[in-house]
Amino acid sequence: MLIPQTRSETLAWLCLLFALSGAVVWVRTATVKSTYHYVQQEKEIASVTQQLQDFRIRWLRLTAPKRLESLAPKFELAPTRPNQRVQYVKGAVH
């Protein structure tokens, strides 16, 4: 084991110990900050994902065929007649 022989060696060891302690504290602080940032991002992602799911459900309800059929009389809409329909053929060039 290294035992400091002089006052300058003792001072050098204390400085080294202080520097290493500072480095450990800095690394721990950086880790805690990174973890906090990660948790905040995860919460934000969960919130946005929930909002997206809510909007998808809302869109499906708004565009549900039964709902649209129930709104048709209000806007004086009738089912399409055969001569009003356009049929698209896949791969056809116009």
Legacy VTK file of the C-alpha trace (Angstrom):
# vtk DataFile Version 3.0
C-alpha trace
ASCII
DATASET POLYDATA
POINTS 94 float
0.000 0.000 0.000
1.194 3.476 -0.788
1.758 5.578 2.295
2.560 9.245 1.701
6.009 10.070 3.066
5.969 13.813 2.731
3.506 16.615 3.131
3.418 17.225 -0.637
2.558 13.555 -1.285
-0.266 13.770 1.254
-1.529 16.930 -0.412
-1.320 15.239 -3.830
-3.352 12.249 -2.564
-5.945 14.541 -1.025
-6.226 16.490 -4.295
-6.624 13.221 -6.213
-9.262 12.027 -3.746
-11.105 15.356 -4.030
-10.977 15.255 -7.850
-12.256 11.681 -7.968
-15.038 12.486 -5.497
-16.052 15.447 -7.647
-16.076 13.255 -10.754
-18.271 10.663 -9.038
-20.714 13.343 -7.880
-20.801 14.851 -11.391
-21.480 11.469 -13.007
-24.239 10.674 -10.499
-25.844 14.089 -11.035
-25.702 13.676 -14.813
-27.274 10.229 -14.487
-30.117 11.552 -12.340
-30.774 14.417 -14.783
-30.755 12.025 -17.738
-33.130 9.663 -15.976
-35.473 12.534 -15.137
-35.424 13.704 -18.765
-36.098 10.139 -19.948
-39.080 9.766 -17.606
-40.488 13.113 -18.769
-40.162 12.021 -22.423
-41.885 8.719 -21.644
-44.774 10.599 -20.003
-45.081 12.890 -23.005
-45.063 9.938 -25.412
-47.772 8.214 -23.366
-49.870 11.382 -23.375
-49.536 11.899 -27.131
-50.285 8.223 -27.762
-53.447 8.516 -25.668
-54.500 11.659 -27.543
-53.934 9.907 -30.861
-56.046 6.974 -29.719
-58.800 9.362 -28.592
-58.747 11.133 -31.965
-58.902 7.827 -33.826
-61.940 6.749 -31.799
-63.578 10.119 -32.384
-62.889 9.890 -36.128
-64.341 6.374 -36.294
-67.475 7.547 -34.503
-67.851 10.562 -36.792
-67.443 8.495 -39.961
-69.427 5.450 -38.872
-71.787 4.389 -41.678
-74.822 4.244 -39.370
-74.168 7.772 -38.136
-73.753 9.091 -41.665
-76.980 7.374 -42.701
-78.785 8.981 -39.786
-77.511 12.436 -40.826
-78.501 12.044 -44.493
-82.157 13.128 -44.082
-81.093 16.234 -42.179
-79.134 17.380 -45.237
-81.724 16.064 -47.681
-79.403 13.421 -49.042
-80.629 10.256 -50.697
-78.808 7.050 -51.569
-76.955 7.217 -54.849
-78.654 6.009 -57.986
-76.808 3.556 -60.231
-76.150 6.253 -62.860
-74.431 8.425 -60.223
-71.808 5.840 -59.333
-68.374 5.737 -60.830
-66.473 2.488 -60.839
-62.727 2.605 -60.933
-60.874 -0.279 -62.490
-57.465 -0.939 -61.017
-54.740 -0.344 -63.567
-57.019 1.433 -66.068
-55.472 4.388 -67.874
-57.749 7.369 -68.652
LINES 1 95
94 0 1 2 3 4 5 6 7 8 9 10 11 12 13 14 15 16 17 18 19 20 21 22 23 24 25 26 27 28 29 30 31 32 33 34 35 36 37 38 39 40 41 42 43 44 45 46 47 48 49 50 51 52 53 54 55 56 57 58 59 60 61 62 63 64 65 66 67 68 69 70 71 72 73 74 75 76 77 78 79 80 81 82 83 84 85 86 87 88 89 90 91 92 93
